[in-house]
Amino acid sequence: MILTTTAEVPGYAVGEVLGVVFGNTVRTKNVGKDVMAGLKSLVGGELEEYTSMLADARTEAYNRMVNAAHDLGADAVVNIRFTTSQTMGAAAELLAYGTAVKLVPRK
């Protein structure tokens, strides 16, 4: 499956739009890691615990989006985007979305 943030795939035309596909996950860190991140915020620097959590969440959301496209029989997902939001005090949602399409080779 071709996955891209662009609207078009070089060498192909969109033959059919199958629809918007989504993948999301909501994550939170455990209390121990929250305490460590809080202490780190006092002195500054990267909060590795949260960086790691969001990287894992991004991968999971991406994989869920790809699986949704696969279930529709897509050849590609174009215009892929990511967004994140805080769902509650210590939880964040990461959402991946794009347009599932069938491609046809350009002549």
C-alpha positions as CSV (number, residue, x, y, z in Angstrom):
1,M,0.0,0.0,0.0
2,I,1.3,3.5,-0.9
3,L,1.1,6.0,2.0
4,T,1.7,9.7,1.4
5,T,1.1,13.1,2.7
6,T,0.6,14.4,-0.8
7,A,-2.6,14.6,-2.8
8,E,-1.2,12.6,-5.7
9,V,1.1,9.6,-6.3
10,P,3.6,10.1,-9.1
11,G,2.8,7.8,-12.0
12,Y,-0.8,7.1,-10.9
13,A,-4.2,8.7,-11.0
14,V,-6.9,8.3,-8.5
15,G,-9.4,5.8,-10.0
16,E,-11.8,5.7,-7.0
17,V,-12.1,7.5,-3.7
18,L,-13.1,5.0,-1.0
19,G,-13.4,7.5,1.8
20,V,-11.7,9.0,4.8
21,V,-9.9,6.5,7.0
22,F,-9.0,7.1,10.6
23,G,-6.8,5.5,13.3
24,N,-6.6,6.8,16.8
25,T,-5.4,6.0,20.3
26,V,-5.7,7.7,23.6
27,R,-2.6,7.3,25.9
28,T,-1.6,8.2,29.4
29,K,1.6,7.7,31.4
30,N,1.6,5.9,34.7
31,V,1.8,7.9,38.0
32,G,5.5,7.1,38.5
33,K,6.5,8.4,35.1
34,D,4.3,11.5,35.5
35,V,6.1,12.3,38.7
36,M,9.5,12.0,37.0
37,A,8.3,14.2,34.1
38,G,7.0,16.7,36.6
39,L,10.4,16.9,38.3
40,K,12.2,17.2,35.0
41,S,9.9,20.1,34.1
42,L,11.4,22.0,37.0
43,V,14.9,22.0,35.5
44,G,13.9,22.1,31.8
45,G,14.8,19.8,28.9
46,E,13.0,17.1,26.9
47,L,10.5,15.0,28.7
48,E,11.6,11.6,27.2
49,E,8.7,9.8,28.8
50,Y,6.2,11.8,26.9
51,T,8.2,11.8,23.7
52,S,8.3,8.1,23.8
53,M,4.5,7.9,24.7
54,L,3.6,10.1,21.7
55,A,5.9,8.2,19.3
56,D,4.2,4.9,20.3
57,A,0.8,6.5,20.0
58,R,1.6,7.9,16.5
59,T,2.7,4.5,15.4
60,E,-0.4,2.8,16.7
61,A,-2.7,5.4,15.2
62,Y,-0.9,5.2,11.8
63,N,-1.2,1.3,11.8
64,R,-4.9,1.5,12.7
65,M,-5.5,4.0,9.8
66,V,-3.6,1.7,7.4
67,N,-5.7,-1.3,8.6
68,A,-8.9,0.6,8.0
69,A,-7.7,1.4,4.4
70,H,-6.8,-2.2,3.9
71,D,-10.3,-3.3,5.0
72,L,-11.7,-1.0,2.3
73,G,-9.5,-2.6,-0.4
74,A,-7.4,0.6,-0.9
75,D,-4.2,0.7,-2.9
76,A,-3.1,3.9,-1.2
77,V,-3.9,6.5,1.5
78,V,-3.3,10.1,0.3
79,N,-3.2,13.4,2.2
80,I,-2.2,11.7,5.5
81,R,-2.3,14.0,8.5
82,F,-1.8,13.7,12.2
83,T,-3.4,15.6,15.0
84,T,-3.3,15.4,18.8
85,S,-5.5,16.6,21.5
86,Q,-5.7,16.4,25.3
87,T,-8.7,14.4,26.3
88,M,-8.3,14.8,30.0
89,G,-5.7,16.0,32.5
90,A,-3.1,13.3,31.8
91,A,-4.3,11.7,28.6
92,A,-3.7,12.6,25.0
93,E,-5.4,11.3,21.8
94,L,-3.4,11.0,18.6
95,L,-5.3,10.7,15.4
96,A,-4.0,9.7,12.0
97,Y,-6.3,10.3,9.0
98,G,-6.2,10.3,5.2
99,T,-8.2,9.5,2.1
100,A,-8.3,5.8,1.0
101,V,-8.1,5.4,-2.8
102,K,-7.8,3.0,-5.6
103,L,-5.1,3.9,-8.0
104,V,-4.7,3.4,-11.8
105,P,-1.4,3.7,-13.6
106,R,-1.0,6.8,-15.8
107,K,-0.2,6.0,-19.4
